Amino acid sequence: QVQFVESGGGLVQPGGSLRLSCAASGSISGCYAILWYRQAPGKQREYVATITNNGDTVYPDSVKGRFTLSRDDAENTVTLQMRNLKPEDSGVYYCNAADSAFQILFSWGQGTQVTVSS
């Protein structure tokens, strides 16, 4: 069982940037992909980004061009760089690993809160 700890959230003004980190308690190199999700109050968890074990990235249109994922398998960390943040980007951000069918493999961590507000 791998546990994930997300960090780096905070309060930022619209147009600002944040860098979130996802630290795994074990090796992530064998996981097909690492995914980020976010959840706003009263809403379902929303998919944010994927990075595969080949380093390929996928983003939904809502964040494409503004969010960038990178991974460091030696440190078992994944970084989500977020730029030009919008109020609708607010929420608790979570990371997890997935298999090739994009089934989530482990329990969710506590997440990190991102609030975009003026």
Buried (B, 14 or more C-beta within 10 A) or exposed (E): EBEBBBBBBEEBEEEBEBBBBBBBEBEBEEBBBBBBBBBBEEEEBBBBBBBBBEEEBEBEEBBEEBBBBEBEBEEBBBBBBBBEBBEEBBBBBBBBBBEEEEEEBBEBBEBBBBBBEE
